[in-house]
């Protein structure tokens, strides 16, 4: 399953303006509609799961809803996949402002080794640290980018999400090669397709 080829610059511009709109009040076209809230409440069935969704920025909530709806409209009804669709980026709520997201996209495209180097951090005493280098406030969003799948999966597990949803969240940035090996990888490929499409 592949998503349509997009013009990267135009697509990123669209995402930028969609992010701005998501932060507007409901009366100005931003925020969640009643239909959005019903969709979320149908898939995230416990208060703990809904609190996770509420932690996300308005922009990330809009993205998550688009991923979930894309999956559902494509015929996917598996509760675990739809939970993963809504919560795969929940750990970005730890802090990833839009300028950093732009920088991450550019580094990924033009200097992936630098992005990988910034990402070589580990958790020590409750704080992200690089070997022989204290964590830096400036680098924090890059660290979140690299580790948000694992953090989000841990949060989803604590919130009582389906075990398969937890695995899909943990693996959603993993590179799949060849044909999916099993049902989990088929659902992971579907999640990645919907994520890339939105």
JOFENJO-V244060 format. One line per field, one symbol per residue. phi: phi as a letter, one per 20 degrees, with the letter a starting at -180 (. if undefined). psi: psi as a letter, one per 20 degrees, with the letter a starting at -180 (. if undefined). burial: # if it has 24 or more other ideal C-beta (glycine too) atoms within 12 Angstrom, else .. A space follows every 10 residues. Layout:
phi = ???
psi = ???
burial = ???
//
This chain:
phi = .ceffdfgff fffgffffff fgeffgfdnd meefffffgf ffeeedgfff ffgffffgff fffffffgff fffenecfgf ffffgedfdg ffffpbfggf fffffffffd bfffffffee dceblmcfce glbffcgfeg ffffgfdfff ffffffffen fggfffffff dfdfeecmfg ebfgffffff fffffffd
psi = pqqqpqoggg ghgghghhgg hhiqrhijja aprhgghggg hhgniqhggh hgghhqqhgh gggggggghg gghjjpiphg ghghghjhjh iiiiomqghh hghgggghgi mhhgggghim rrppljqpqq pkpqqphhig hhggghjhgg ghggghghik rqhhgggggh jijqppqaqp hahghghghg ghghghh.
burial = #......... ....#..##. .#........ .#...#..## ..##....## .######### ########## #....#.### ########## ######.#.# #.###..... ....#..##. #......#.. ....#...## ########## ###.###.#. ##.####### ###..#.... ...#..#### ########
//
